[in-house]
Amino acid sequence: MRGGKKTVCFDLDGVVCSQTGGDYGSASPNKDAISLINGLYEKGNRVVIYTSRFMGRNNSDVIKTHKEGYDFTVKQLKSWGVKFHELSMGKPRYDLVVDDKALFYREDWAEIKKELGRRLQC
């Protein structure tokens, strides 16, 4: 990534706020994460919050998920003072993700295989 403004995505539950096991109203904000996010926003970067909230109870139906959870989640983020440009509902549900744009990603497939084996116990 070279100079200029960038788009930075942040997962919601477990990153921007606490994990709640589906009781989203009881989530507590992660003040350190929010401070970092707001700083990136204020420097002109595009901030996207993405989440799989409401996906399980809606059988991964993105349209139903958006209808049920979007307004609630935007209101919650605003109440915590999170500055963002976009909230993306419908993130796929998964246990682990391997992504070349992940913050700690290294293209070392032997290490990735080893780490996946450790975490997935396979």
Legacy VTK file of the C-alpha trace (Angstrom):
# vtk DataFile Version 3.0
C-alpha trace
ASCII
DATASET POLYDATA
POINTS 122 float
0.000 0.000 0.000
1.419 3.297 -1.028
0.493 6.832 0.036
-2.940 8.349 -0.179
-6.102 7.666 1.723
-7.149 4.055 2.206
-10.268 2.078 3.020
-9.891 0.209 6.305
-12.411 -2.443 7.403
-13.031 -3.355 11.025
-15.015 -6.325 12.276
-17.632 -5.243 14.805
-18.100 -7.899 17.490
-14.832 -8.855 19.153
-12.965 -5.876 17.677
-14.985 -2.640 17.934
-17.019 -4.045 20.829
-17.253 -7.096 23.052
-18.549 -10.470 21.927
-21.996 -11.139 23.381
-23.149 -14.456 21.957
-25.949 -12.756 20.054
-27.171 -10.410 22.806
-26.023 -7.362 20.847
-27.717 -4.854 23.131
-25.337 -5.835 25.928
-22.162 -5.263 23.880
-19.666 -2.848 25.389
-17.500 -0.577 23.243
-13.758 -1.130 22.892
-12.531 2.404 23.568
-9.020 1.760 22.234
-10.386 0.424 18.950
-12.821 3.316 18.630
-10.061 5.851 19.245
-7.955 4.272 16.490
-10.925 4.093 14.097
-11.875 7.714 14.717
-8.283 8.819 14.161
-8.191 7.059 10.792
-11.530 8.629 9.873
-10.366 12.112 10.865
-7.239 11.707 8.716
-9.468 11.205 5.690
-9.400 7.433 5.397
-12.596 5.580 4.554
-13.784 3.437 7.471
-16.034 0.416 6.950
-17.480 -1.570 9.828
-18.489 -5.078 8.796
-20.369 -7.699 10.736
-22.113 -11.040 10.662
-24.583 -9.854 13.301
-28.055 -11.314 12.797
-26.802 -13.723 10.094
-27.249 -16.879 12.189
-30.809 -16.170 13.238
-31.655 -15.314 9.622
-30.042 -18.418 8.061
-27.410 -16.262 6.313
-30.097 -14.329 4.407
-28.396 -10.956 3.886
-31.641 -9.106 3.082
-33.370 -10.288 6.273
-30.194 -9.636 8.251
-30.034 -6.055 6.983
-33.723 -5.434 7.738
-33.461 -6.798 11.261
-30.119 -5.412 12.345
-28.934 -2.431 10.314
-30.749 0.427 12.080
-30.089 -1.051 15.528
-26.377 -1.423 14.788
-25.954 2.067 13.291
-27.665 3.573 16.345
-25.398 1.562 18.654
-22.221 2.602 16.810
-23.273 6.257 16.906
-24.045 6.028 20.635
-20.459 4.832 21.159
-19.090 7.729 19.095
-17.730 5.551 16.273
-16.997 7.522 13.093
-17.502 5.464 9.955
-18.556 5.778 6.334
-20.261 2.439 5.846
-21.747 -0.411 7.846
-21.659 -3.663 5.897
-24.073 -6.302 7.179
-23.941 -9.897 5.995
-20.307 -10.823 6.557
-20.062 -14.585 6.085
-20.020 -16.631 9.275
-16.731 -18.487 9.754
-14.339 -19.705 12.405
-11.117 -18.481 10.780
-10.282 -16.352 7.778
-7.154 -16.272 5.635
-6.979 -12.971 3.775
-4.076 -11.335 1.943
-5.154 -7.955 3.271
-5.371 -9.057 6.898
-3.242 -6.994 9.227
-0.903 -9.840 10.184
-1.003 -11.855 6.942
2.234 -13.357 5.608
2.369 -15.406 2.416
3.978 -18.380 4.129
1.742 -21.345 3.327
3.664 -23.780 5.505
3.110 -21.465 8.483
-0.552 -20.894 7.519
-1.125 -24.664 7.318
0.583 -25.167 10.683
-1.443 -22.397 12.352
-4.738 -23.609 10.864
-3.944 -27.116 12.084
-3.220 -25.786 15.568
-6.347 -23.655 15.751
-8.691 -26.112 14.076
-7.022 -29.170 15.615
-6.983 -30.976 12.280
LINES 1 123
122 0 1 2 3 4 5 6 7 8 9 10 11 12 13 14 15 16 17 18 19 20 21 22 23 24 25 26 27 28 29 30 31 32 33 34 35 36 37 38 39 40 41 42 43 44 45 46 47 48 49 50 51 52 53 54 55 56 57 58 59 60 61 62 63 64 65 66 67 68 69 70 71 72 73 74 75 76 77 78 79 80 81 82 83 84 85 86 87 88 89 90 91 92 93 94 95 96 97 98 99 100 101 102 103 104 105 106 107 108 109 110 111 112 113 114 115 116 117 118 119 120 121
